[in-house]
Amino acid sequence: MSVVMSMNWAGVTPEQYDVVREAVGWEESAPVGGEVHVAWFDARGLHVVDVWESEDAFQTFFAERLAPAVEKAGISGAPETGFSPLYRRFVAPGVTGAA
């Protein structure tokens, strides 16, 4: 069953996010089990909502690809992360790829 992963990481900047994104290369080589990724920033920092095929798929991605890139970007602390079962997903016709 797919899960929704929500993450809030205080203090992370768009520049740090871009370093991580480039190091991980998830847009060029999608992570196994990753289905949807949405990220935004506010005064507190980074917010992410993902859909994964399972929590284990996210944990594997985090350990193998994301954590080393986070360290490279100099991001400190730990995010607030939660998982919930996905009830329903809708993607509008014609919406594809990165924005």
C-alpha positions in Angstrom: 0.0 0.0 0.0 1.3 3.4 -0.9 2.1 5.9 1.8 2.2 9.7 2.1 5.4 11.0 3.6 5.3 14.5 5.1 8.5 16.2 6.1 9.2 19.6 7.7 12.9 20.6 8.1 13.4 23.9 9.9 16.2 26.1 8.6 16.8 24.3 5.3 17.2 26.8 2.5 16.3 26.6 -1.2 20.1 26.6 -2.0 20.7 23.6 0.3 17.7 21.8 -1.3 19.1 22.3 -4.7 22.5 20.9 -3.7 20.8 17.8 -2.4 18.6 17.5 -5.5 21.6 17.7 -7.8 23.7 15.3 -5.7 20.9 12.7 -5.4 19.7 13.1 -9.0 16.1 11.9 -8.3 14.8 13.7 -11.4 17.3 12.0 -13.6 17.2 8.6 -11.9 13.9 8.2 -10.0 14.2 6.4 -6.7 12.8 2.9 -6.5 9.3 3.2 -5.0 9.1 7.0 -5.3 5.8 8.1 -6.9 5.3 11.8 -6.3 7.5 14.6 -4.8 6.3 18.2 -3.9 8.5 20.7 -2.1 8.1 24.3 -0.9 9.5 26.8 1.5 8.2 29.2 4.0 9.8 31.3 6.8 10.5 28.1 8.9 12.3 26.1 6.1 11.6 23.2 3.8 8.3 21.3 3.5 7.9 18.1 1.5 5.0 15.8 0.7 5.9 12.6 -1.1 4.0 9.5 -2.2 6.0 6.2 -1.9 5.0 2.7 -2.6 5.9 1.9 1.0 7.7 3.4 4.0 10.5 0.9 3.6 11.1 2.2 0.0 11.5 5.7 1.4 13.8 4.5 4.3 16.0 2.7 1.7 16.2 5.8 -0.4 17.0 7.9 2.6 19.8 5.7 3.8 21.4 5.0 0.4 21.0 8.3 -1.5 19.5 11.1 0.5 21.5 11.0 3.8 24.9 11.3 2.1 23.6 14.3 0.0 22.2 16.0 3.1 25.5 15.7 4.8 27.3 17.1 1.6 24.9 20.1 1.7 25.8 20.9 5.3 22.2 20.5 6.5 22.1 20.0 10.3 19.4 18.7 12.6 16.7 16.3 11.7 13.4 16.7 10.0 9.9 16.1 11.5 8.7 13.2 9.3 5.4 11.3 9.3 3.8 8.6 7.2 0.1 7.9 6.6 -1.6 5.4 4.3 -2.5 6.8 1.0 -6.3 6.9 0.5 -6.6 8.4 -2.9 -4.3 10.0 -5.5 -5.3 12.2 -8.5 -3.0 13.6 -11.1 -4.6 16.0 -13.5 -4.4 15.0 -17.2 -1.4 16.5 -18.9 0.6 17.0 -15.7 4.0 15.3 -15.9 7.6 15.8 -15.0 9.4 18.4 -12.9 8.4 22.0 -12.6 
